Amino acid sequence: MKRACAIASIVFLMLTAAVHAADYPVRPVRIVVAYPAGGGDDLHARLVAEKLTQIYGRQFIVDNRPSAGGVLGFELVARAAADGYTLLLAGANITIVPHLRTYVKFNVLDDFTPVSQISSFQLMMVAHPSVPVRSIRDLIALAKAQPGKLSFGSSGVGATPHLSAELFKRMAGVDIVHVPYKGGGAALTDLLAGRIELYFGTMATVTPLVKDNKVRALAVSGARRSPLLSQVPTMAESGLAGYELISWYGIFAPAGLPPDILASLNAAIGKAIQMPDVVARLAAVSVEATGSSQADFARLVRETHHKFGRIIKDAGIKAD
């Protein structure tokens, strides 16, 4: 009798889970964005929300919750019910914030369920045309000959461009001065004016400048060349073996998301980001549509968290 009851209970739970997945969602789903409207996070969230609304026939609504470092938006989702009705669109920055801001009330590895990667993108190191280098190998030689004389700008302390340059400095063993700005636009303005020599930027921001011969492309940050500028070598090809840094965007849910809803969302997001118009809209901003299994995305989040943590610790970076 006990065994029969146990089997009946298991069957009931399996049937309940199946019905649960079949019914999801029964009301609107909120996708939290921890930054203002108009940025990369917001663009990705609105693309995904539009397509998931079509796929499920229920509204997926973007909810912008901007704050310093995105902390409030991240914490809001970490504390939400794990029922699939509160999701988070976040970039790799979610793995950086905990290393810089000790007051955060979330653990990126314990308080979220990584659902699916959406996209990935490379960065590119560029130089002002007056700098007498044409490759990373040239730059390393110049920086070693003139320690502390060259400078690189970034969009802010702890931002991905900053960490990309710090990783370069550590691996190359060079002393280049960091000049942080309040945004990439200000850094690029000073680069074009020759007030700083180097900049690590996203492909979207620096590719037009390279094509107009306003800055010189030295290398991209990934393990393979970018199809956007296939003539630009990778860091490894250009003289810094082992260098690789890719950034990304993805969808998260609170920890404990039921497996059936997780599987449903992962499949729906995978379908959405394969749609030709989504691929084209992301390519237009120099981003590659990149689906993933839930396990692969969880592994990517862990690896990124540990990698950025090492860079921040080794460079002694502190938040403003």
C-alpha positions, 0 to 999 in steps of 0.5 A: 500500500505504501509503495502504491501511494508513493508511486501514485504521488510521483505520477501526480507530481509529474502530471501536475508539472506537465500541466504547469508547463503547458499552461505557462504563462497564464498572465503577463511576464515581466522582464526586468532591465537594470539600466535605463531605456535605450542601452544594449540591455534594453534593446535585447530585452525588447527584442526578446519580449516582442518575440516571446509575446508572439510565441506564447500569446501572452504579454512579456513586458519590459520593466526598466529599473535603473540604478548605479551598477544595476544593483537594484534591478538585480536584487529585485529579481533575486528576491522575486518568486521563482514562478517564471513571471519575473525574469531578468535581462542582463549582460556580463556586467551582472558578474562584475558588480559583486566584485566591485560593490560589497554592499550588494544583496545578491549572489550571482551564482546562487540567487539566479537561474541562468535560462539562456544566453541571447547574444555575444559580442567582441571588443576591439582595441583601437589606437589614435593614428598618431601612435606608431603601432600597427599591431599588438606586438608593436604596442607591447614593444612600445609600452615596454620601451615607454612605461607609463607614457601611454594611456587608454580610456574606458567607459568607466571603472570596472566596465567591460572595456576597462577590464579588457584592457587590464587583462591585456596589461597583465598578460602583456606585462606593460604599464599603460595608464587608465583614464576612466570616463563617464561613458564611452562617448566621452572616451571616444571624443578624447581618443579622436582628439588625441588626448588618449592613445588607446581605447578598448570598445565594443565593435558597435562603437569603434567599427564605424571609426575604423572604417572612416580611418579615424582610429586604427584597429589593432585586434579583436578580443575573441578567439576568432576574427569578427565577420564585421572586420575580418581583416582585423586579427585576434589578440592571439594572432597579433602577438598575445597568445592566450588572450580571449574575452567575450561579453554577452547578454542573457535571460535569468530567473530567480533561483529555484525556477521549476524545471518545466518552466525553465525548459519551456523558456529556454526552448522559446528563447532559442526559437526567438533568437533564431528568427531572421529579423532578430539575427539581423537587428542584433547584427546591425549593432555588431552583436551575434545572436547566440542561443544556448542550453541552460547548462551551457549558459550556467557554465558561461556565467560561472566562468565569466564571474571567476574571470572578471573576479581575478582581473579585478583582484589582480588589478586592485580595482575599486568602484568609484 
